[in-house]
Every structure is written in C-alpha cells, then in structure tokens.
C-alpha cells in the first residue's frame, strides 16, 4: 500500500494529534517490516517537524522465535538498554503489523506471562509519556476479519476518518460526545448489565471515567473506568471470542462473587482460559469496564484495538487496572472480553436505564452515533 495517500493522513494523526511531537524531541517508533510504508510516513512527518524518529523495525516472526527458542532466564528480566530506551524517548508510537496472528499459538503461555511481568516497569515508564498504539493493515488481519486486504484497509482507514476531508474535526466531535457521556455518569455507583445469559452488577463509586478519543489508541472511541475490585456479582456470557497469544477462546461465561471469578467456562480453549486466570492474584478480578462508542466500527474483526470500540458494546477486562481511573487491581494480565448489547441488552446506572440495545436512552442517540 505504499503511495496510498491515507498513509500520510495516518502518520499525521499519530505524530501531530496523538503524541503531539515537537521540534527537537526523540520519538520511539516500532513495528515489523510489514509496516514499512507507515513507518516511513511517520518518520517523514517527524523529520518535517524537526523531531528525531528512533526506529525499531523487526522481522514479523521474531517474537515467536524469542518465545520458542529463548533460554529460560530471558523471560524474567529485561536488558538494561530497554530501560534506558524507555527513559530517553520523549514519546512512543507502536504499530501492530503482524503477518501471522497465530504465531504464538504453540507457545507456553507462562513464558509470555513471565515476560509481561518483567516488562511491567518499562510499560509504566512509557505510559507516563505521550504514547499511542495503532495498526497497519496486513493480510493476516484481513483474514482474521474475513475480508480482503483492500476491504480491511478501507475499514481501518474509515475508523481513522482518514478518508474524510478533515479527520481532526471527526476526532474532536467524538471526544465531545464521549465527554458528554462521562458528564452524565458523574457520581454514579451501581452499574447493572442485563442480556441473554447475563446479569451482572458492579460498582464504579469514586472511580473516574476516561475519555479515550484517539490519543493513546488510534483508532479509539470508548469511555472506560476501573470498577471497585470487590464489587462484581453475577454472571456474564460473551458472544464474541477472545483472540490473544495466537489463540481463540470462544463461548466464554464467567461467574463473579465479591468481585472475583469463581466459575469460568468456554466452548473452545477452556484450559487456556483457566491458565490465564491462574496467572496471579489479580487475574480473577476486573480491572476495566469500557463502553464502545465509535460510529464506524460495527463488525467483529478479531482485533481488540477495533472490536472493543464497536458502538453499542461494552467490554470488561480481567487483571491490571489503569491507575488514572482510580483502579487498584494489579496483575500481569489485562484481558478484554466484549459483550454485544445491540440485541437485547440493557445497562442501568443507579437503577436508571442508561443504554438499551446499544442506544443511549439519556441522549436518545444510537450507540456511537
């Protein structure tokens, strides 16, 4: 897709809207060689600003080689140069660009979990700076989405508003709509989620909702918070499968008592689900409640960067909370599960119907519209 003008728009959004790069800064830019056209466009945009891109481009299969061939000692520590890199970068742009989304399917998940724990201090340092994660369309992502590469690229760039005359105007508008939703949730306590085979309550008392408007995820389109860790009660079934670490876990049903998962079943890859829940003490508790709002995301494509923002859906993440929400759960895991409420779902806030079948009752608008 080299020469595609939408690449230039994508790069401009990442550099000028997401991380707001400035002259003289050093910006970490990472992705696989499959994203070379976008990485070049990002670098060019940074050069025009007078900023320095520090590019880390690796072969698409290197992550699989690391986890498959790496000596056991490598999974529990990170080289000092990684800490130095995180300290020295003024901002970070990360580009998802896999060519095989099932590459880690045969890897022992405990190796990945151990490495995630070792990387936690680096992630925390990066998240205190401007950072953004995005995606470059590849054939692998298109196959996961049951689309041609051309069709998937159209979906991706549509979600970025890169096909419009003024993408920034759309992101500003989305941010305002989300801010209005957050204002309506001020002081909220009890959240009830009802749908077929779902009846779950939780508390967000004293927690803060975050307006995710494309600054850290591009695309974005959600508001989210960290539920009170001991508050979740009831059960929930997720229509969409969870796709992670090269595996697809489908037909997931979770039962919560006093905030903790006490029963977990799946129609596919249930053993992997149970392994993830046993990672550490925080893996069985909720770290996030999110509500998708994006008007152009309307289908499941097996990529959480897009799927959790589908307008009219919610998502719950087990594991690590985001501190800015007031959440306190700590874990090596942060695992999102998406619940589609567009057909037969209701969300109540302190007893008041707030969303019905993907439409916000209080605003009278369609989910994400």
Buried (B, 14 or more C-beta within 10 A) or exposed (E): BEEBEBBBBBBBBBBBBBBEBEEEBBBBBBBBEBBBBBBBBBBBBBEEBEBBBBBEBEEBBEBBEBBBEEEEEBBEEBEEEBEEBBEEBBBBBBBBBBBBBBBBBEBEBEBBBBBBBBBBEBEEBBBEBBBBBBBBBBEBBBBBBEBEBEEBBBBBBBBBBBBEEEBBEBBEEBBEBBBBBBEBBEEBBBBBBBBEEBEBBBBBBEBBBBBBBBBBBBBBBBBBBBBBBBBBBBBBBBBBBBBBBBBBBBBBBBBBEEBBBEEBEBEBBBEBBEBBBEBBEBBBBBBBBBBBBBBBBBEBBBBBBBBBBBBBBBBBBBBBBBEEBBBBBBBBBBBBBBBBBBEEBBBBBEEEBBBBBBBBBBBEBBBBE
